[in-house]
Amino acid sequence: MTGPVQGHPGAGGRPDEGAAAPSGAPAPGGTPSGPGQTPSEVGRTPSGPGEAPEQRRSGLRNPEKAVRGLGAGTLALEALVLLLAIQPIRLVGGHLNGAAIAVIVALAVACVVLAGRMGRPWAWYGGTAVQGLLMLSGLLHWSLLVLGVVFALVWGYALHVRRVILG
């Protein structure tokens, strides 16, 4: 098999032989290949009565999956930071009792569980509750309040991105 393959663009054959343009994309002649669309209808926003408004697209192939990944990544990072913060808080921040360490570990486990469940709608509410609990744990040690505020801001941004992308 050493000759050009017919129908393969760029393989020596003509690019329009045997290869169809994807639906909605302009064909080699410059006209759209979507069913029943004329060049003036491509990209047009409906304005007549009975026409549905055009939905704004995010440009992502799977916006739901991207938003789930953002939430899961945020919670996984929070769990990692919480677990890694135990020793510095103990050494630098003063007295960190067993109850405070247990709360930190429980919040980190909750973050990991919620990160794995981001496909469920209730997981977003659970993530918000974890941020509140982390700020509330600031009663045990002031540095936990600081971490709670920082991650509450990050979580708030993730919620904002979710609302903008998914609507």
VMD Tcl script that builds the backbone (N, CA, C; Angstrom):
set m [mol new atoms 501]
animate dup $m
set s [atomselect $m all]
$s set {name element resname resid chain x y z} {
  {N N MET 1 A 0.827 -1.168 0.000}
  {CA C MET 1 A 0.000 0.000 0.000}
  {C C MET 1 A 0.878 1.239 0.000}
  {N N THR 2 A 1.284 1.667 -1.178}
  {CA C THR 2 A 2.186 2.815 -1.239}
  {C C THR 2 A 1.576 4.014 -1.925}
  {N N GLY 3 A 0.462 3.882 -2.549}
  {CA C GLY 3 A -0.146 4.988 -3.280}
  {C C GLY 3 A -1.041 5.839 -2.386}
  {N N PRO 4 A -1.484 6.965 -2.917}
  {CA C PRO 4 A -2.379 7.833 -2.143}
  {C C PRO 4 A -3.733 7.160 -1.934}
  {N N VAL 5 A -4.314 7.419 -0.804}
  {CA C VAL 5 A -5.610 6.846 -0.465}
  {C C VAL 5 A -6.677 7.816 -0.931}
  {N N GLN 6 A -7.590 7.327 -1.748}
  {CA C GLN 6 A -8.658 8.182 -2.249}
  {C C GLN 6 A -9.610 8.537 -1.110}
  {N N GLY 7 A -10.041 9.785 -1.067}
  {CA C GLY 7 A -10.995 10.219 -0.067}
  {C C GLY 7 A -10.347 10.695 1.218}
  {N N HIS 8 A -9.039 10.591 1.328}
  {CA C HIS 8 A -8.329 11.062 2.515}
  {C C HIS 8 A -7.757 12.441 2.234}
  {N N PRO 9 A -8.185 13.472 2.949}
  {CA C PRO 9 A -7.631 14.800 2.697}
  {C C PRO 9 A -6.136 14.826 3.009}
  {N N GLY 10 A -5.392 15.421 2.128}
  {CA C GLY 10 A -3.962 15.579 2.355}
  {C C GLY 10 A -3.163 14.332 2.029}
  {N N ALA 11 A -3.800 13.289 1.499}
  {CA C ALA 11 A -3.080 12.062 1.203}
  {C C ALA 11 A -2.865 11.895 -0.293}
  {N N GLY 12 A -2.965 12.960 -1.026}
  {CA C GLY 12 A -2.721 12.877 -2.452}
  {C C GLY 12 A -4.005 12.887 -3.258}
  {N N GLY 13 A -5.112 12.461 -2.670}
  {CA C GLY 13 A -6.400 12.488 -3.353}
  {C C GLY 13 A -7.034 13.855 -3.170}
  {N N ARG 14 A -8.128 14.075 -3.833}
  {CA C ARG 14 A -8.827 15.351 -3.664}
  {C C ARG 14 A -9.502 15.362 -2.300}
  {N N PRO 15 A -9.467 16.481 -1.563}
  {CA C PRO 15 A -10.002 16.498 -0.206}
  {C C PRO 15 A -11.509 16.319 -0.133}
  {N N ASP 16 A -12.222 16.577 -1.228}
  {CA C ASP 16 A -13.673 16.475 -1.149}
  {C C ASP 16 A -14.190 15.114 -1.600}
  {N N GLU 17 A -13.302 14.227 -1.990}
  {CA C GLU 17 A -13.731 12.916 -2.434}
  {C C GLU 17 A -13.966 12.013 -1.238}
  {N N GLY 18 A -15.172 11.556 -1.067}
  {CA C GLY 18 A -15.473 10.566 -0.058}
  {C C GLY 18 A -15.494 11.078 1.366}
  {N N ALA 19 A -15.076 12.274 1.622}
  {CA C ALA 19 A -15.057 12.800 2.989}
  {C C ALA 19 A -16.141 13.848 3.116}
  {N N ALA 20 A -17.010 13.649 4.058}
  {CA C ALA 20 A -18.082 14.612 4.294}
  {C C ALA 20 A -17.691 15.529 5.434}
  {N N ALA 21 A -18.120 16.770 5.326}
  {CA C ALA 21 A -17.854 17.715 6.413}
  {C C ALA 21 A -18.751 17.376 7.591}
  {N N PRO 22 A -18.293 17.638 8.823}
  {CA C PRO 22 A -19.139 17.377 9.979}
  {C C PRO 22 A -20.404 18.211 9.923}
  {N N SER 23 A -21.439 17.715 10.566}
  {CA C SER 23 A -22.730 18.396 10.554}
  {C C SER 23 A -22.603 19.801 11.105}
  {N N GLY 24 A -23.116 20.769 10.378}
  {CA C GLY 24 A -23.085 22.155 10.828}
  {C C GLY 24 A -21.837 22.891 10.407}
  {N N ALA 25 A -20.788 22.182 9.995}
  {CA C ALA 25 A -19.551 22.834 9.576}
  {C C ALA 25 A -19.658 23.146 8.090}
  {N N PRO 26 A -18.993 24.197 7.638}
  {CA C PRO 26 A -19.055 24.514 6.217}
  {C C PRO 26 A -18.413 23.416 5.380}
  {N N ALA 27 A -19.068 23.065 4.303}
  {CA C ALA 27 A -18.513 22.096 3.371}
  {C C ALA 27 A -17.433 22.789 2.553}
  {N N PRO 28 A -16.652 22.040 1.796}
  {CA C PRO 28 A -15.577 22.668 1.022}
  {C C PRO 28 A -16.050 23.793 0.120}
  {N N GLY 29 A -17.294 23.791 -0.316}
  {CA C GLY 29 A -17.799 24.849 -1.178}
  {C C GLY 29 A -18.157 26.114 -0.425}
  {N N GLY 30 A -18.098 26.094 0.920}
  {CA C GLY 30 A -18.392 27.283 1.698}
  {C C GLY 30 A -19.816 27.350 2.220}
  {N N THR 31 A -20.632 26.341 1.925}
  {CA C THR 31 A -22.011 26.354 2.408}
  {C C THR 31 A -22.122 25.416 3.595}
  {N N PRO 32 A -23.001 25.696 4.527}
  {CA C PRO 32 A -23.137 24.816 5.681}
  {C C PRO 32 A -23.733 23.487 5.268}
  {N N SER 33 A -23.348 22.432 5.976}
  {CA C SER 33 A -23.846 21.120 5.625}
  {C C SER 33 A -24.950 20.664 6.560}
  {N N GLY 34 A -25.421 21.527 7.428}
  {CA C GLY 34 A -26.510 21.174 8.340}
  {C C GLY 34 A -27.801 21.008 7.562}
  {N N PRO 35 A -28.738 20.248 8.110}
  {CA C PRO 35 A -29.978 19.991 7.381}
  {C C PRO 35 A -30.817 21.247 7.254}
  {N N GLY 36 A -31.070 21.671 6.015}
  {CA C GLY 36 A -31.978 22.778 5.739}
  {C C GLY 36 A -31.477 24.146 6.132}
  {N N GLN 37 A -30.184 24.329 6.352}
  {CA C GLN 37 A -29.669 25.641 6.731}
  {C C GLN 37 A -29.116 26.359 5.511}
  {N N THR 38 A -29.437 27.624 5.427}
  {CA C THR 38 A -28.852 28.453 4.393}
  {C C THR 38 A -27.723 29.249 5.024}
  {N N PRO 39 A -26.823 29.818 4.231}
  {CA C PRO 39 A -25.714 30.569 4.812}
  {C C PRO 39 A -26.165 31.711 5.717}
  {N N SER 40 A -27.317 32.309 5.467}
  {CA C SER 40 A -27.754 33.420 6.307}
  {C C SER 40 A -28.289 32.952 7.657}
  {N N GLU 41 A -28.639 31.645 7.781}
  {CA C GLU 41 A -29.179 31.135 9.039}
  {C C GLU 41 A -28.104 30.646 9.991}
  {N N VAL 42 A -26.898 30.454 9.511}
  {CA C VAL 42 A -25.830 29.949 10.363}
  {C C VAL 42 A -25.438 31.029 11.363}
  {N N GLY 43 A -25.456 30.696 12.648}
  {CA C GLY 43 A -25.057 31.636 13.689}
  {C C GLY 43 A -26.094 32.698 14.003}
  {N N ARG 44 A -27.282 32.602 13.408}
  {CA C ARG 44 A -28.319 33.594 13.624}
  {C C ARG 44 A -29.037 33.304 14.925}
  {N N THR 45 A -29.357 34.355 15.680}
  {CA C THR 45 A -30.158 34.192 16.889}
  {C C THR 45 A -31.619 34.324 16.514}
  {N N PRO 46 A -32.455 33.397 16.970}
  {CA C PRO 46 A -33.872 33.462 16.623}
  {C C PRO 46 A -34.521 34.684 17.255}
  {N N SER 47 A -35.333 35.366 16.483}
  {CA C SER 47 A -35.988 36.552 17.022}
  {C C SER 47 A -37.471 36.570 16.713}
  {N N GLY 48 A -37.924 35.650 15.936}
  {CA C GLY 48 A -39.336 35.633 15.563}
  {C C GLY 48 A -40.187 34.985 16.634}
  {N N PRO 49 A -41.500 35.170 16.528}
  {CA C PRO 49 A -42.396 34.558 17.509}
  {C C PRO 49 A -42.371 33.040 17.371}
  {N N GLY 50 A -42.387 32.368 18.496}
  {CA C GLY 50 A -42.402 30.918 18.505}
  {C C GLY 50 A -41.033 30.287 18.379}
  {N N GLU 51 A -39.991 31.085 18.172}
  {CA C GLU 51 A -38.649 30.536 18.063}
  {C C GLU 51 A -37.994 30.548 19.441}
  {N N ALA 52 A -37.337 29.470 19.756}
  {CA C ALA 52 A -36.666 29.369 21.055}
  {C C ALA 52 A -35.383 30.192 21.026}
  {N N PRO 53 A -35.051 30.869 22.132}
  {CA C PRO 53 A -33.795 31.616 22.154}
  {C C PRO 53 A -32.613 30.651 22.111}
  {N N GLU 54 A -31.556 31.078 21.485}
  {CA C GLU 54 A -30.369 30.250 21.355}
  {C C GLU 54 A -29.687 30.109 22.708}
  {N N GLN 55 A -29.358 28.885 23.085}
  {CA C GLN 55 A -28.702 28.641 24.360}
  {C C GLN 55 A -27.217 28.979 24.225}
  {N N ARG 56 A -26.691 29.703 25.204}
  {CA C ARG 56 A -25.286 30.081 25.186}
  {C C ARG 56 A -24.443 28.855 25.494}
  {N N ARG 57 A -23.491 28.569 24.645}
  {CA C ARG 57 A -22.647 27.396 24.826}
  {C C ARG 57 A -21.346 27.796 25.485}
  {N N SER 58 A -20.811 26.924 26.314}
  {CA C SER 58 A -19.590 27.223 27.046}
  {C C SER 58 A -18.341 26.936 26.222}
  {N N GLY 59 A -18.461 26.176 25.172}
  {CA C GLY 59 A -17.301 25.812 24.382}
  {C C GLY 59 A -16.656 24.519 24.865}
  {N N LEU 60 A -17.166 23.946 25.936}
  {CA C LEU 60 A -16.642 22.692 26.463}
  {C C LEU 60 A -17.394 21.525 25.835}
  {N N ARG 61 A -16.706 20.423 25.623}
  {CA C ARG 61 A -17.377 19.250 25.069}
  {C C ARG 61 A -18.410 18.701 26.036}
  {N N ASN 62 A -18.048 18.610 27.309}
  {CA C ASN 62 A -18.949 18.083 28.322}
  {C C ASN 62 A -18.888 19.011 29.535}
  {N N PRO 63 A -19.690 20.059 29.553}
  {CA C PRO 63 A -19.600 21.037 30.640}
  {C C PRO 63 A -19.900 20.443 32.010}
  {N N GLU 64 A -20.830 19.490 32.094}
  {CA C GLU 64 A -21.146 18.881 33.389}
  {C C GLU 64 A -19.938 18.168 33.967}
  {N N LYS 65 A -19.226 17.454 33.120}
  {CA C LYS 65 A -18.043 16.719 33.567}
  {C C LYS 65 A -16.937 17.685 33.994}
  {N N ALA 66 A -16.790 18.779 33.270}
  {CA C ALA 66 A -15.774 19.771 33.631}
  {C C ALA 66 A -16.074 20.396 34.983}
  {N N VAL 67 A -17.335 20.689 35.236}
  {CA C VAL 67 A -17.718 21.294 36.511}
  {C C VAL 67 A -17.555 20.292 37.647}
  {N N ARG 68 A -17.904 19.031 37.401}
  {CA C ARG 68 A -17.679 17.999 38.427}
  {C C ARG 68 A -16.198 17.878 38.750}
  {N N GLY 69 A -15.360 17.942 37.737}
  {CA C GLY 69 A -13.915 17.872 37.955}
  {C C GLY 69 A -13.404 19.051 38.758}
  {N N LEU 70 A -13.953 20.225 38.517}
  {CA C LEU 70 A -13.562 21.402 39.288}
  {C C LEU 70 A -13.917 21.232 40.755}
  {N N GLY 71 A -15.139 20.779 41.029}
  {CA C GLY 71 A -15.558 20.569 42.417}
  {C C GLY 71 A -14.747 19.483 43.092}
  {N N ALA 72 A -14.528 18.373 42.398}
  {CA C ALA 72 A -13.760 17.271 42.976}
  {C C ALA 72 A -12.313 17.674 43.230}
  {N N GLY 73 A -11.735 18.408 42.299}
  {CA C GLY 73 A -10.356 18.863 42.483}
  {C C GLY 73 A -10.217 19.818 43.648}
  {N N THR 74 A -11.196 20.695 43.805}
  {CA C THR 74 A -11.173 21.643 44.916}
  {C C THR 74 A -11.249 20.909 46.248}
  {N N LEU 75 A -12.153 19.944 46.352}
  {CA C LEU 75 A -12.295 19.200 47.608}
  {C C LEU 75 A -11.084 18.302 47.874}
  {N N ALA 76 A -10.523 17.702 46.847}
  {CA C ALA 76 A -9.335 16.861 47.034}
  {C C ALA 76 A -8.150 17.706 47.504}
  {N N LEU 77 A -7.993 18.881 46.923}
  {CA C LEU 77 A -6.923 19.778 47.355}
  {C C LEU 77 A -7.133 20.210 48.805}
  {N N GLU 78 A -8.375 20.475 49.168}
  {CA C GLU 78 A -8.675 20.865 50.538}
  {C C GLU 78 A -8.331 19.738 51.513}
  {N N ALA 79 A -8.666 18.507 51.160}
  {CA C ALA 79 A -8.341 17.370 52.019}
  {C C ALA 79 A -6.837 17.240 52.207}
  {N N LEU 80 A -6.099 17.384 51.129}
  {CA C LEU 80 A -4.638 17.289 51.206}
  {C C LEU 80 A -4.057 18.386 52.098}
  {N N VAL 81 A -4.520 19.607 51.914}
  {CA C VAL 81 A -4.017 20.726 52.715}
  {C C VAL 81 A -4.359 20.520 54.189}
  {N N LEU 82 A -5.559 20.053 54.472}
  {CA C LEU 82 A -5.944 19.826 55.866}
  {C C LEU 82 A -5.037 18.791 56.522}
  {N N LEU 83 A -4.786 17.696 55.840}
  {CA C LEU 83 A -3.933 16.657 56.433}
  {C C LEU 83 A -2.490 17.117 56.583}
  {N N LEU 84 A -2.013 17.866 55.606}
  {CA C LEU 84 A -0.631 18.354 55.700}
  {C C LEU 84 A -0.478 19.490 56.710}
  {N N ALA 85 A -1.567 20.112 57.091}
  {CA C ALA 85 A -1.500 21.241 58.026}
  {C C ALA 85 A -1.436 20.797 59.480}
  {N N ILE 86 A -1.689 19.550 59.766}
  {CA C ILE 86 A -1.724 19.114 61.163}
  {C C ILE 86 A -0.384 19.351 61.859}
  {N N GLN 87 A 0.692 18.901 61.276}
  {CA C GLN 87 A 1.998 19.023 61.936}
  {C C GLN 87 A 2.456 20.476 62.077}
  {N N PRO 88 A 2.391 21.302 61.027}
  {CA C PRO 88 A 2.803 22.701 61.227}
  {C C PRO 88 A 1.958 23.429 62.270}
  {N N ILE 89 A 0.672 23.133 62.316}
  {CA C ILE 89 A -0.169 23.777 63.321}
  {C C ILE 89 A 0.271 23.337 64.721}
  {N N ARG 90 A 0.585 22.046 64.865}
  {CA C ARG 90 A 1.041 21.544 66.161}
  {C C ARG 90 A 2.349 22.180 66.591}
  {N N LEU 91 A 3.277 22.353 65.651}
  {CA C LEU 91 A 4.599 22.858 66.008}
  {C C LEU 91 A 4.633 24.377 66.170}
  {N N VAL 92 A 4.014 25.086 65.256}
  {CA C VAL 92 A 4.120 26.543 65.240}
  {C C VAL 92 A 2.967 27.207 65.982}
  {N N GLY 93 A 1.785 26.698 65.779}
  {CA C GLY 93 A 0.601 27.377 66.282}
  {C C GLY 93 A 0.291 27.167 67.737}
  {N N GLY 94 A 1.034 26.350 68.419}
  {CA C GLY 94 A 0.750 26.136 69.827}
  {C C GLY 94 A 0.077 24.804 70.057}
  {N N HIS 95 A -0.757 24.751 71.071}
  {CA C HIS 95 A -1.376 23.506 71.508}
  {C C HIS 95 A -2.516 23.105 70.567}
  {N N LEU 96 A -2.406 21.921 70.006}
  {CA C LEU 96 A -3.452 21.355 69.159}
  {C C LEU 96 A -3.859 20.030 69.791}
  {N N ASN 97 A -5.010 19.985 70.429}
  {CA C ASN 97 A -5.413 18.786 71.162}
  {C C ASN 97 A -5.944 17.699 70.237}
  {N N GLY 98 A -6.248 16.557 70.816}
  {CA C GLY 98 A -6.725 15.402 70.041}
  {C C GLY 98 A -8.049 15.650 69.365}
  {N N ALA 99 A -8.922 16.437 70.001}
  {CA C ALA 99 A -10.221 16.731 69.387}
  {C C ALA 99 A -10.039 17.533 68.105}
  {N N ALA 100 A -9.129 18.488 68.120}
  {CA C ALA 100 A -8.885 19.302 66.926}
  {C C ALA 100 A -8.311 18.442 65.798}
  {N N ILE 101 A -7.402 17.534 66.136}
  {CA C ILE 101 A -6.832 16.652 65.111}
  {C C ILE 101 A -7.917 15.729 64.554}
  {N N ALA 102 A -8.787 15.226 65.417}
  {CA C ALA 102 A -9.881 14.362 64.963}
  {C C ALA 102 A -10.823 15.122 64.033}
  {N N VAL 103 A -11.096 16.378 64.345}
  {CA C VAL 103 A -11.959 17.193 63.485}
  {C C VAL 103 A -11.306 17.411 62.128}
  {N N ILE 104 A -10.014 17.689 62.119}
  {CA C ILE 104 A -9.294 17.907 60.855}
  {C C ILE 104 A -9.340 16.649 59.996}
  {N N VAL 105 A -9.076 15.491 60.613}
  {CA C VAL 105 A -9.088 14.239 59.859}
  {C C VAL 105 A -10.505 13.936 59.358}
  {N N ALA 106 A -11.513 14.175 60.184}
  {CA C ALA 106 A -12.899 13.927 59.760}
  {C C ALA 106 A -13.293 14.832 58.592}
  {N N LEU 107 A -12.885 16.094 58.645}
  {CA C LEU 107 A -13.190 17.004 57.536}
  {C C LEU 107 A -12.460 16.586 56.266}
  {N N ALA 108 A -11.216 16.111 56.402}
  {CA C ALA 108 A -10.467 15.653 55.232}
  {C C ALA 108 A -11.133 14.421 54.618}
  {N N VAL 109 A -11.600 13.512 55.461}
  {CA C VAL 109 A -12.301 12.320 54.947}
  {C C VAL 109 A -13.597 12.738 54.257}
  {N N ALA 110 A -14.319 13.679 54.851}
  {CA C ALA 110 A -15.555 14.171 54.237}
  {C C ALA 110 A -15.267 14.795 52.872}
  {N N CYS 111 A -14.170 15.530 52.767}
  {CA C CYS 111 A -13.794 16.137 51.480}
  {C C CYS 111 A -13.515 15.064 50.432}
  {N N VAL 112 A -12.810 14.012 50.818}
  {CA C VAL 112 A -12.490 12.945 49.867}
  {C C VAL 112 A -13.759 12.227 49.424}
  {N N VAL 113 A -14.656 11.928 50.372}
  {CA C VAL 113 A -15.911 11.248 50.031}
  {C C VAL 113 A -16.750 12.115 49.089}
  {N N LEU 114 A -16.853 13.407 49.409}
  {CA C LEU 114 A -17.636 14.304 48.553}
  {C C LEU 114 A -16.996 14.476 47.178}
  {N N ALA 115 A -15.670 14.485 47.128}
  {CA C ALA 115 A -14.984 14.606 45.837}
  {C C ALA 115 A -15.330 13.422 44.939}
  {N N GLY 116 A -15.482 12.250 45.526}
  {CA C GLY 116 A -15.860 11.076 44.752}
  {C C GLY 116 A -17.325 11.049 44.367}
  {N N ARG 117 A -18.134 11.869 44.993}
  {CA C ARG 117 A -19.575 11.902 44.748}
  {C C ARG 117 A -20.033 13.173 44.044}
  {N N MET 118 A -19.161 13.879 43.372}
  {CA C MET 118 A -19.535 15.156 42.760}
  {C C MET 118 A -20.561 15.012 41.644}
  {N N GLY 119 A -20.825 13.814 41.193}
  {CA C GLY 119 A -21.864 13.606 40.180}
  {C C GLY 119 A -23.267 13.753 40.753}
  {N N ARG 120 A -23.384 13.713 42.051}
  {CA C ARG 120 A -24.681 13.856 42.722}
  {C C ARG 120 A -24.934 15.326 43.039}
  {N N PRO 121 A -26.150 15.801 42.873}
  {CA C PRO 121 A -26.427 17.220 43.150}
  {C C PRO 121 A -26.231 17.591 44.620}
  {N N TRP 122 A -26.466 16.656 45.535}
  {CA C TRP 122 A -26.330 16.972 46.950}
  {C C TRP 122 A -24.881 17.148 47.372}
  {N N ALA 123 A -23.943 16.676 46.568}
  {CA C ALA 123 A -22.524 16.800 46.924}
  {C C ALA 123 A -22.087 18.265 46.953}
  {N N TRP 124 A -22.691 19.099 46.129}
  {CA C TRP 124 A -22.354 20.528 46.139}
  {C C TRP 124 A -22.809 21.168 47.442}
  {N N TYR 125 A -23.971 20.748 47.943}
  {CA C TYR 125 A -24.433 21.256 49.235}
  {C C TYR 125 A -23.540 20.730 50.359}
  {N N GLY 126 A -23.120 19.481 50.239}
  {CA C GLY 126 A -22.210 18.903 51.225}
  {C C GLY 126 A -20.872 19.629 51.252}
  {N N GLY 127 A -20.369 19.990 50.077}
  {CA C GLY 127 A -19.116 20.751 50.020}
  {C C GLY 127 A -19.252 22.112 50.684}
  {N N THR 128 A -20.397 22.741 50.506}
  {CA C THR 128 A -20.647 24.023 51.165}
  {C C THR 128 A -20.714 23.837 52.674}
  {N N ALA 129 A -21.326 22.745 53.120}
  {CA C ALA 129 A -21.406 22.467 54.562}
  {C C ALA 129 A -20.014 22.218 55.139}
  {N N VAL 130 A -19.144 21.547 54.382}
  {CA C VAL 130 A -17.781 21.302 54.861}
  {C C VAL 130 A -17.037 22.626 55.066}
  {N N GLN 131 A -17.265 23.585 54.177}
  {CA C GLN 131 A -16.597 24.884 54.339}
  {C C GLN 131 A -17.074 25.566 55.619}
  {N N GLY 132 A -18.366 25.491 55.884}
  {CA C GLY 132 A -18.902 26.072 57.117}
  {C C GLY 132 A -18.360 25.378 58.358}
  {N N LEU 133 A -18.272 24.040 58.313}
  {CA C LEU 133 A -17.744 23.296 59.451}
  {C C LEU 133 A -16.266 23.605 59.691}
  {N N LEU 134 A -15.523 23.795 58.603}
  {CA C LEU 134 A -14.103 24.127 58.751}
  {C C LEU 134 A -13.940 25.497 59.402}
  {N N MET 135 A -14.771 26.456 59.001}
  {CA C MET 135 A -14.694 27.771 59.643}
  {C C MET 135 A -15.141 27.681 61.100}
  {N N LEU 136 A -16.121 26.859 61.367}
  {CA C LEU 136 A -16.586 26.667 62.741}
  {C C LEU 136 A -15.514 25.995 63.600}
  {N N SER 137 A -14.701 25.144 62.994}
  {CA C SER 137 A -13.622 24.504 63.746}
  {C C SER 137 A -12.541 25.504 64.137}
  {N N GLY 138 A -12.657 26.718 63.640}
  {CA C GLY 138 A -11.759 27.775 64.081}
  {C C GLY 138 A -11.889 28.058 65.569}
  {N N LEU 139 A -12.972 27.583 66.188}
  {CA C LEU 139 A -13.110 27.702 67.644}
  {C C LEU 139 A -12.090 26.820 68.362}
  {N N LEU 140 A -11.628 25.754 67.697}
  {CA C LEU 140 A -10.623 24.875 68.287}
  {C C LEU 140 A -9.218 25.439 68.125}
  {N N HIS 141 A -8.979 26.082 66.985}
  {CA C HIS 141 A -7.668 26.698 66.727}
  {C C HIS 141 A -7.853 27.771 65.661}
  {N N TRP 142 A -7.216 28.916 65.858}
  {CA C TRP 142 A -7.403 30.051 64.961}
  {C C TRP 142 A -6.947 29.754 63.532}
  {N N SER 143 A -5.943 28.907 63.363}
  {CA C SER 143 A -5.442 28.628 62.010}
  {C C SER 143 A -6.476 27.848 61.189}
  {N N LEU 144 A -7.341 27.090 61.849}
  {CA C LEU 144 A -8.402 26.390 61.119}
  {C C LEU 144 A -9.426 27.381 60.570}
  {N N LEU 145 A -9.642 28.464 61.283}
  {CA C LEU 145 A -10.523 29.518 60.772}
  {C C LEU 145 A -9.922 30.145 59.520}
  {N N VAL 146 A -8.615 30.374 59.541}
  {CA C VAL 146 A -7.947 30.955 58.370}
  {C C VAL 146 A -8.076 30.005 57.170}
  {N N LEU 147 A -7.811 28.709 57.401}
  {CA C LEU 147 A -7.972 27.740 56.309}
  {C C LEU 147 A -9.420 27.694 55.833}
  {N N GLY 148 A -10.351 27.789 56.768}
  {CA C GLY 148 A -11.765 27.770 56.412}
  {C C GLY 148 A -12.154 28.939 55.533}
  {N N VAL 149 A -11.646 30.118 55.862}
  {CA C VAL 149 A -11.968 31.303 55.052}
  {C C VAL 149 A -11.363 31.176 53.655}
  {N N VAL 150 A -10.115 30.717 53.590}
  {CA C VAL 150 A -9.458 30.580 52.284}
  {C C VAL 150 A -10.214 29.579 51.405}
  {N N PHE 151 A -10.537 28.419 51.972}
  {CA C PHE 151 A -11.220 27.414 51.160}
  {C C PHE 151 A -12.677 27.770 50.911}
  {N N ALA 152 A -13.290 28.542 51.771}
  {CA C ALA 152 A -14.652 29.011 51.489}
  {C C ALA 152 A -14.646 29.948 50.285}
  {N N LEU 153 A -13.613 30.780 50.175}
  {CA C LEU 153 A -13.501 31.658 49.010}
  {C C LEU 153 A -13.265 30.851 47.733}
  {N N VAL 154 A -12.410 29.839 47.811}
  {CA C VAL 154 A -12.151 28.987 46.642}
  {C C VAL 154 A -13.424 28.232 46.253}
  {N N TRP 155 A -14.138 27.724 47.257}
  {CA C TRP 155 A -15.383 27.000 46.989}
  {C C TRP 155 A -16.437 27.932 46.396}
  {N N GLY 156 A -16.496 29.145 46.897}
  {CA C GLY 156 A -17.427 30.124 46.339}
  {C C GLY 156 A -17.136 30.397 44.876}
  {N N TYR 157 A -15.846 30.466 44.533}
  {CA C TYR 157 A -15.484 30.657 43.129}
  {C C TYR 157 A -15.887 29.438 42.297}
  {N N ALA 158 A -15.702 28.233 42.828}
  {CA C ALA 158 A -16.110 27.020 42.101}
  {C C ALA 158 A -17.617 27.021 41.872}
  {N N LEU 159 A -18.383 27.457 42.860}
  {CA C LEU 159 A -19.840 27.552 42.696}
  {C C LEU 159 A -20.214 28.590 41.642}
  {N N HIS 160 A -19.469 29.690 41.620}
  {CA C HIS 160 A -19.715 30.723 40.610}
  {C C HIS 160 A -19.450 30.175 39.204}
  {N N VAL 161 A -18.334 29.479 39.031}
  {CA C VAL 161 A -18.004 28.899 37.731}
  {C C VAL 161 A -19.063 27.877 37.331}
  {N N ARG 162 A -19.534 27.087 38.285}
  {CA C ARG 162 A -20.580 26.112 38.008}
  {C C ARG 162 A -21.861 26.787 37.514}
  {N N ARG 163 A -22.219 27.880 38.174}
  {CA C ARG 163 A -23.440 28.594 37.786}
  {C C ARG 163 A -23.288 29.219 36.401}
  {N N VAL 164 A -22.123 29.765 36.099}
  {CA C VAL 164 A -21.909 30.403 34.798}
  {C C VAL 164 A -21.913 29.364 33.683}
  {N N ILE 165 A -21.266 28.229 33.897}
  {CA C ILE 165 A -21.174 27.223 32.838}
  {C C ILE 165 A -22.480 26.475 32.644}
  {N N LEU 166 A -23.103 26.062 33.745}
  {CA C LEU 166 A -24.301 25.228 33.624}
  {C C LEU 166 A -25.585 26.044 33.578}
  {N N GLY 167 A -25.513 27.293 33.981}
  {CA C GLY 167 A -26.681 28.163 33.919}
  {C C GLY 167 A -27.599 28.099 35.082}
}
mol reanalyze $m
mol bondsrecalc $m
mol representation Tube
mol addrep $m
